[in-house]
């Protein structure tokens, strides 16, 4: 059990039969009355975000989670097969449980979050920034750097992103896996 005042970002709790991660919190002391914790929680399964208010001293059921590096090996049906880098054990994870799955390539390392008590996989996170090669885009023109105009492009994983006009096929770019936005060109 955990007291409501001990909730911090990243803490996982079980409430109403579901698992939630704390993504934001605010310790608030109104003029009169008890101190209150306003907590923003994200549902592990559905990704829905909700706000809850807890009184100080309220007991909540905490869940111990473990974060481990796993390597993406291959896709098998609807599941993705990952290997634990320490024990070499292979586990299947559903594609909808992987954040940033569209930008994941074979051999890439991801962080898998598991419930330590039941050893069930909660979700997996692809790194926030990944470097990918452009496999298709319309040709760029020299000098097209003055405006912030974007054009569609496909990366090596098959995902489509929007890049500036001066980016050409074969170039490597850095992509934000949370929203698929272009971050910059990578020089080798």
N, C-alpha and C positions, 0 to 999 in steps of 0.2 A: 504494500500500500504506500501511497505517496500523498503528502499534504498538498493542498491546492497552491500554497505559497511557494512550493518547491518546483513548480512547473516552469520550464525554460524552453527555448527553441530547440527542437530536435527530440524532445521527450515524447515517448509513445505511451498512450494510455488506452485502456479498454473501457468503453462506455456504451451502454445499451446494446451489448453484444457485438460491437464493432471496434476496430482499431483505428485510432486517430493519432496523427503527429501534430505537435504544437508548431505552428509556423510564426506565431507572434503572440506576445502577451503584454499586459499593462497592469501594473500594481496600482490601484486607485484608492485613495482615502477621501471619501466625501466629507463635507462639513460636519454632518452628524450621522451616526450609524456606524456599522462595521466596515472594515477595510474589505475591498472587493478585488478579485482578479478577473479581468476581462481577457479571455483567451480565444485566439483564432486557431481552429483545428481543421486539419485536412484528413478526410477519410482515405485510408490506405487503399481500399479496393476500388471505390468509384471515383476518387479524386475530388469529391464535393467539398467545398469549404463552408464551415459554419462558425458562428461566434457563440460562445457560452460565457456565462458569468458564474463564478464560484465564490462562496464566502471563504474567508481565511479560516484554515483549520479543517475544511471539508476534506474527507478522505476519498482518494481516487485509486483505482486499480492500475498500477503501472505495468508496462510490458518491457522486459529487457530485450533489446535488439542488438544484433551483431552485424557489423559491416565487414564484408570480406571481399578481396579482389578475386574476380573470376574472369576467365578468358572465353570469348565467344568462339565456338568451334564451327557449327553449321546449323542449318535449318532442317527440321524433320517434321513435315506436315504443318500443323499450326504452332508447334513448339519450337523453341530455340534451345540448342544444347550448349551448355556452359560447363567449363572445367575449373574446379577449385585449383588455384595456383600452388597451394601448399600440399594438399592430399591427393591431387590428380583425380578426384572423384568427379564424375560427370552427372549433371542434373538438367532436366528439362524445365524451362520456364515459358509460360504462355507469352506470346508477343505483346498482348495488351498490358502485361505487367512490367514491360520495359519502357522507361522514359527515354525518348529520343531514338527509338528503334529504327526509324527511317535513315538515320545517319550512322548506323553501326555496320562495320565491315568485319569480315572474318579475321580472327586473330586479335581483335581489339579487346582491351581490358575494360571491364565494367565493375561497378561496385554493387554487390548483391546484399540486400538487407533482409535478414531472417529473424523470426521470433525465436529467441534462444531457448525458451521452455519447450516448444513443440517442434522446433527445427523446420517450420514451414516458411517458405519464401514469401515475403511481403511484396517486394518489388525490386527492380534493378535499375540503376542509373548509369547511362552513358555519360562520359565526361562532358562538361559544359561546352568546351571548345574542342573541335576536332578539325584535322586538316584533311581535305578531300580534293581529288582531282576532278576538273571539269571535263566531262566526256562529250557534251554537246552544248553548243550555244551558237547564236548567229555571230558572224564575224564582227569584230570591233573595228572602229575607225580610229586612226591616230589623231590625237587632239581632242577626243571625246571625254575630257576630264573636267570641264567647266561646270557641268550641271550634275545634279544628283539623280539623273534618270537611270532606271534599272531595267534590265531585260531578263527573260527567263533563261535558265541554264539547268542542265542535268549533271549530277555528280556521280561518281563511280558506284555509289550504293543504289542508284536508280531514283533517288529523291530529286524533286525539282525545287530550286531556290531562285532567288532574284539577285542578280549581280550587276555592278556598274557596266556601262557600255564598253569600256576598254579591256575587259576580261575576255580572253580567247580560250578555245579548246586546248586541253593539255596543261593548262596552268593549275597550280594548287592554290586553294583558298581556305581560309579559316571560317568555320561555320559555327554559330551558336545552336546547340542541339535542342534548346528549350523552345525556340520559336522558328528555327530554320533561317535566321537572318545572316547575311554576309557580314563578316567582321573585318576582313582584310585579305590582301594577297600575300602568299608565303613565298619568299625568295629562297632558293637553295644554293 
